[in-house]
């Protein structure tokens, strides 16, 4: 693909991602995407064949969960793998708020695009479940139900990032933490909840 074509396609995806996060999928037209991308109205149809394909292409291009195999060496150890996975998920919430917002909106509405979104995000949660089970088998994690350990861990990761609002701020003693601190606190809490005790080296 020519560099110019690649640049146009990327502009379309970035423009669509901004608009979908702000206006929703249904509230965004192909014309608006093209205008936001700085091109003519035929660009989306030419490069992607329609708005639905643009939506799918956004996940293929920007969703980091599609590159889990890059972290497979870390996943051999359940503790290190869990740390890497939690860090990656939390970094995603910070670094791509637009895509995180799109996921939350579509899942909340149970839109026709939910199945496609699930196909992208479920491998991440399955990997988390695999790490929890591997840790239990190795005796480094201690819990009774894998299902509930997975659900509680997912909730710990997701809730503070998807339900940021003034109501919660009123009950928190300190709500302004850096991304690094949030990652550290989350990992510490999850490992503690799983009964992990670091071995003295």
WOTAZI-V971062 format. One record per residue. N is the residue number from 0. OMEGA is omega in whole degrees, -180 to 180 (* if undefined). Layout:
n:N omega:OMEGA
n:N omega:OMEGA
//
This chain:
n:0 omega:178
n:1 omega:180
n:2 omega:-179
n:3 omega:178
n:4 omega:180
n:5 omega:180
n:6 omega:179
n:7 omega:-179
n:8 omega:178
n:9 omega:178
n:10 omega:179
n:11 omega:-179
n:12 omega:180
n:13 omega:179
n:14 omega:-180
n:15 omega:180
n:16 omega:177
n:17 omega:-176
n:18 omega:179
n:19 omega:-180
n:20 omega:-176
n:21 omega:-171
n:22 omega:-174
n:23 omega:-179
n:24 omega:-177
n:25 omega:-178
n:26 omega:-179
n:27 omega:180
n:28 omega:175
n:29 omega:178
n:30 omega:179
n:31 omega:179
n:32 omega:-180
n:33 omega:178
n:34 omega:179
n:35 omega:-180
n:36 omega:179
n:37 omega:-180
n:38 omega:-179
n:39 omega:-170
n:40 omega:-179
n:41 omega:-173
n:42 omega:-177
n:43 omega:179
n:44 omega:-178
n:45 omega:-174
n:46 omega:-173
n:47 omega:178
n:48 omega:176
n:49 omega:-174
n:50 omega:180
n:51 omega:179
n:52 omega:175
n:53 omega:180
n:54 omega:179
n:55 omega:-178
n:56 omega:177
n:57 omega:180
n:58 omega:179
n:59 omega:-175
n:60 omega:-167
n:61 omega:-176
n:62 omega:-174
n:63 omega:179
n:64 omega:178
n:65 omega:-179
n:66 omega:-178
n:67 omega:-177
n:68 omega:179
n:69 omega:-176
n:70 omega:-177
n:71 omega:177
n:72 omega:178
n:73 omega:-175
n:74 omega:177
n:75 omega:176
n:76 omega:-173
n:77 omega:-179
n:78 omega:179
n:79 omega:179
n:80 omega:179
n:81 omega:179
n:82 omega:-179
n:83 omega:-178
n:84 omega:179
n:85 omega:179
n:86 omega:-180
n:87 omega:-180
n:88 omega:-179
n:89 omega:176
n:90 omega:178
n:91 omega:179
n:92 omega:-178
n:93 omega:-171
n:94 omega:179
n:95 omega:-180
n:96 omega:-179
n:97 omega:-179
n:98 omega:176
n:99 omega:178
n:100 omega:179
n:101 omega:180
n:102 omega:-179
n:103 omega:-179
n:104 omega:-175
n:105 omega:180
n:106 omega:180
n:107 omega:-179
n:108 omega:-174
n:109 omega:-176
n:110 omega:177
n:111 omega:-178
n:112 omega:-177
n:113 omega:-178
n:114 omega:179
n:115 omega:179
n:116 omega:179
n:117 omega:179
n:118 omega:178
n:119 omega:-172
n:120 omega:-177
n:121 omega:176
n:122 omega:178
n:123 omega:-179
n:124 omega:176
n:125 omega:178
n:126 omega:176
n:127 omega:178
n:128 omega:178
n:129 omega:180
n:130 omega:178
n:131 omega:-179
n:132 omega:178
n:133 omega:178
n:134 omega:178
n:135 omega:179
n:136 omega:180
n:137 omega:178
n:138 omega:179
n:139 omega:173
n:140 omega:-176
n:141 omega:177
n:142 omega:-177
n:143 omega:-176
n:144 omega:176
n:145 omega:-179
n:146 omega:-177
n:147 omega:175
n:148 omega:178
n:149 omega:-180
n:150 omega:-179
n:151 omega:178
n:152 omega:177
n:153 omega:-180
n:154 omega:179
n:155 omega:-179
n:156 omega:-171
n:157 omega:-168
n:158 omega:-177
n:159 omega:-176
n:160 omega:-179
n:161 omega:-177
n:162 omega:177
n:163 omega:178
n:164 omega:-176
n:165 omega:179
n:166 omega:179
n:167 omega:180
n:168 omega:-177
n:169 omega:-180
n:170 omega:180
n:171 omega:180
n:172 omega:-179
n:173 omega:-173
n:174 omega:-177
n:175 omega:179
n:176 omega:176
n:177 omega:178
n:178 omega:180
n:179 omega:179
n:180 omega:179
n:181 omega:178
n:182 omega:-180
n:183 omega:-178
n:184 omega:-179
n:185 omega:180
n:186 omega:179
n:187 omega:-178
n:188 omega:-178
n:189 omega:-180
n:190 omega:177
n:191 omega:-180
n:192 omega:179
n:193 omega:178
n:194 omega:-179
n:195 omega:175
n:196 omega:-178
n:197 omega:-179
n:198 omega:176
n:199 omega:-179
n:200 omega:*
//
